[in-house]
Amino acid sequence: MTQPPVPHPGSLSLSTRRADPGVVVLSVAGDLDMLTSPQLADSLRELLDQHPRTVVVDLSKVDFLGSAGLAALVGAHEQAGSQGSLRIVASARETQRAFRMTGLDELLAIYPTAEEALAAD
């Protein structure tokens, strides 16, 4: 019996979908560290340059969230500014802990599920 390939440490997978007009969901899977966070930052910059009303970053499949990944999210939050809304889905305990320990849960809009992030207005 074959099993699906397991991502190697340091790998990152990004996919986007339009949830509604003006609402984009960026799903992130793998490790967000100093090697992979530039890929996330570039994707977020490109999405935000399109001026969507809301960008939801779904981290529910992130295995590791390091300081470089957090910095990429803060940069996107600053880029979104008053022109749009950046919402973060952090369902894993480890991911939630990273936001709490750094105090970023006070700065960023963090939700436990994508459904709650999409429903917030």
MOPELIN-V705219 format. One record per residue. N is the residue number from 0. RES is the residue in three letters. PHI is phi in whole degrees, -180 to 180 (* if undefined). OMEGA is omega in degrees with one decimal (* if undefined). BURIAL is I if it has 9 or more other C-alpha atoms within 8 Angstrom, else O. Layout:
N_RES_PHI_OMEGA_BURIAL ; N_RES_PHI_OMEGA_BURIAL
This chain:
0_MET_*_179.4_O ; 1_THR_-91_178.0_O ; 2_GLN_-112_179.0_O ; 3_PRO_-62_179.8_O ; 4_PRO_-62_177.1_O ; 5_VAL_-94_-179.8_O ; 6_PRO_-62_176.1_O ; 7_HIS_-75_174.7_O ; 8_PRO_-53_-178.5_O ; 9_GLY_88_179.0_I ; 10_SER_-94_-177.8_I ; 11_LEU_-143_177.3_I ; 12_SER_-124_179.2_O ; 13_LEU_-125_174.2_I ; 14_SER_-144_-179.6_O ; 15_THR_-121_173.1_O ; 16_ARG_-150_176.3_O ; 17_ARG_-92_179.3_I ; 18_ALA_-82_179.3_O ; 19_ASP_-154_173.2_O ; 20_PRO_-59_179.6_O ; 21_GLY_84_-179.3_O ; 22_VAL_-125_-179.2_I ; 23_VAL_-120_175.2_I ; 24_VAL_-110_175.0_I ; 25_LEU_-106_179.3_I ; 26_SER_-93_-176.3_I ; 27_VAL_-119_177.5_I ; 28_ALA_-137_178.1_I ; 29_GLY_113_-177.4_I ; 30_ASP_-104_174.0_I ; 31_LEU_-107_-177.8_I ; 32_ASP_-131_-176.0_I ; 33_MET_-67_178.3_I ; 34_LEU_-83_-173.4_O ; 35_THR_-103_-176.1_I ; 36_SER_-62_175.4_I ; 37_PRO_-61_177.2_I ; 38_GLN_-64_177.0_O ; 39_LEU_-64_-178.5_I ; 40_ALA_-60_178.9_I ; 41_ASP_-63_179.9_O ; 42_SER_-64_179.2_O ; 43_LEU_-66_178.9_I ; 44_ARG_-61_178.9_I ; 45_GLU_-63_178.6_O ; 46_LEU_-63_-177.3_I ; 47_LEU_-69_175.8_I ; 48_ASP_-65_177.6_O ; 49_GLN_-85_176.6_O ; 50_HIS_57_174.5_O ; 51_PRO_-70_176.8_I ; 52_ARG_-67_-177.1_I ; 53_THR_-144_170.7_I ; 54_VAL_-120_176.2_I ; 55_VAL_-105_177.5_I ; 56_VAL_-103_-176.3_I ; 57_ASP_-93_-178.9_I ; 58_LEU_-99_-173.9_I ; 59_SER_-64_178.6_I ; 60_LYS_-111_176.7_I ; 61_VAL_-86_-178.9_I ; 62_ASP_-88_-178.9_O ; 63_PHE_-143_178.2_I ; 64_LEU_-126_-179.9_I ; 65_GLY_-96_-176.5_I ; 66_SER_-63_178.5_O ; 67_ALA_-67_176.1_I ; 68_GLY_-66_176.8_I ; 69_LEU_-62_179.4_I ; 70_ALA_-63_178.1_O ; 71_ALA_-63_179.0_I ; 72_LEU_-69_177.0_I ; 73_VAL_-64_177.2_I ; 74_GLY_-60_178.1_I ; 75_ALA_-67_177.1_I ; 76_HIS_-59_179.7_I ; 77_GLU_-67_178.6_O ; 78_GLN_-66_-179.9_O ; 79_ALA_-63_177.3_I ; 80_GLY_47_-178.7_O ; 81_SER_-90_-177.1_O ; 82_GLN_-81_-177.0_O ; 83_GLY_-162_-176.7_I ; 84_SER_-122_174.3_I ; 85_LEU_-112_-179.6_I ; 86_ARG_-122_-176.8_I ; 87_ILE_-114_173.8_I ; 88_VAL_-100_178.5_I ; 89_ALA_-128_-176.7_I ; 90_SER_-96_-178.8_I ; 91_ALA_-78_-178.9_O ; 92_ARG_-58_-179.1_O ; 93_GLU_-65_179.3_O ; 94_THR_-68_177.5_I ; 95_GLN_-59_-179.1_I ; 96_ARG_-63_178.8_O ; 97_ALA_-59_178.8_I ; 98_PHE_-70_179.6_I ; 99_ARG_-64_-175.6_I ; 100_MET_-65_-179.9_O ; 101_THR_-94_-177.3_O ; 102_GLY_79_-179.0_O ; 103_LEU_-72_175.2_I ; 104_ASP_-67_176.7_I ; 105_GLU_-87_-178.1_O ; 106_LEU_-94_-174.4_O ; 107_LEU_-97_176.5_I ; 108_ALA_-84_-176.0_I ; 109_ILE_-108_179.9_I ; 110_TYR_-129_-179.6_I ; 111_PRO_-78_179.8_I ; 112_THR_-140_176.4_I ; 113_ALA_-63_-179.6_I ; 114_GLU_-60_179.4_O ; 115_GLU_-68_178.2_I ; 116_ALA_-64_-179.9_I ; 117_LEU_-71_-177.3_O ; 118_ALA_-80_-176.1_O ; 119_ALA_-69_174.9_O ; 120_ASP_-150_*_O
